[in-house]
Every structure is written in structure tokens, then in C-alpha cells.
Amino acid sequence: MLKKLILSALILMTAVLVFASGFSLAKQIDLEAVIDNTSVSGRFDVYHWWTAGGEREAIDTAIAVFEERYPNLKVVSNAVPGGAGGAMVMKVQVLALTGNSSESFQAHPGLEIEPYYDADMLLDLTDLWHYADLDNRILPSIAQFSQFEGRYFLIPIGIHKTNMVWYNIHMFKEYGVEPSPMRRTEPKASQREIPPRSR
């Protein structure tokens, strides 16, 4: 199941550019023909910031699964170090501005890819979502941030949580502070209710 999902996430890179006229080009693609053409040859670039540890293992595994199915297609892994992809985003934007857009790149779902969508630089992947039955395999909350105006433009192959606030639930209970739900402005107010030496 995992291999199938990874393969689905990478499959259209064999024939088309991610930076393209999104909806019109997607409608010209014979999706099944692209997927079934395992003899395709050439290369494409993947820009990402997974450079170490488990993240590096994840991208290497994704590429290995892809190359196993398409042995004549060379995948070039362009790893750009930098937390949360800041440096890589700049690299991708420079490539786009100079007319050398990469076939694929890593991005956070949601607002981060909106500028590319507004510039009509993303390939519409809606048909691929349906082909791979991703509507039933991806969490609805994640799927929501993978689309604009009801069309899908990215496929998640990894999920992690960021900007989490952790607290000592026992201490909150001891001082009668209700920890959840909590807005961004509320942790400081809650902190004032806990004696400094207990924090």
C-alpha cells in the first residue's frame, strides 16, 4: 500500500512538468498511458529539503520505488539544506523566473503553494487523485489543503505536525487551569496563573 501511494505521488513526473499551464495540460494527458509506459527514458529533477536522518531515508525510498518501476528514467535528487525548506523555496523560485523550472519540488500544503497556483504554474493532479483513490486514502483535513477551488495540485507523501504547544497536564490540573481548547493568545494568560517556581 505504501509503495503504491509513493508511486502514485511521483508517477506523472515521467511525462510532464509540474510547472505548466495547470488545468489545460492536465486534460491533454492520457493518465493510464503515462503510468503503463514503464520503458520511458530520460530524467527529471526533484527538489527537496529532506537531507538527513529519517527524512533522507524517506525521499531515497520514494525515488528507489519509482526507479524500480521505471528503470530507464533517471531521477535526480536535488537536496537543498535548510530548515523547513526556506533555502529550497528560493532555489525553486529562481529556477522558475529563469525559465528552468523543476519537474517537481517539495512544498507544504496550503498557502505556501498559493503563489504558484495564482501564477498558473502548477499541474492539475485531480485525475491522478481519483485514479489512485487518494480521496479515500488521505485524511480529509490534509486533502483540503492539497487543493484550490476543488482541484488538486499536490500529493502528500509525508505528514508531520509543526508549531505544537506542549504542556504539563498535571500542573495545569493542580492550579485549576483549563488547557484546551487554547488560542494563540491564551498560553501567556494561563502561564500567569501558575507560580513561577512551578514552571
Secondary structure as UniProt FT lines:
FT   HELIX           2..10
FT   HELIX           11..14
FT   HELIX           22..27
FT   HELIX           31..36
FT   TURN            38..39
FT   STRAND          42..48
FT   HELIX           53..69
FT   TURN            71..72
FT   STRAND          73..79
FT   HELIX           83..85
FT   HELIX           86..97
FT   TURN            98..99
FT   STRAND          104..105
FT   HELIX           111..113
FT   HELIX           114..118
FT   TURN            119..120
FT   HELIX           126..131
FT   TURN            132..133
FT   HELIX           134..136
FT   HELIX           140..144
FT   TURN            145..146
FT   STRAND          147..148
FT   TURN            149..150
FT   STRAND          151..152
FT   HELIX           169..174
FT   TURN            175..176
FT   TURN            184..185
FT   HELIX           186..192
FT   HELIX           196..198
//
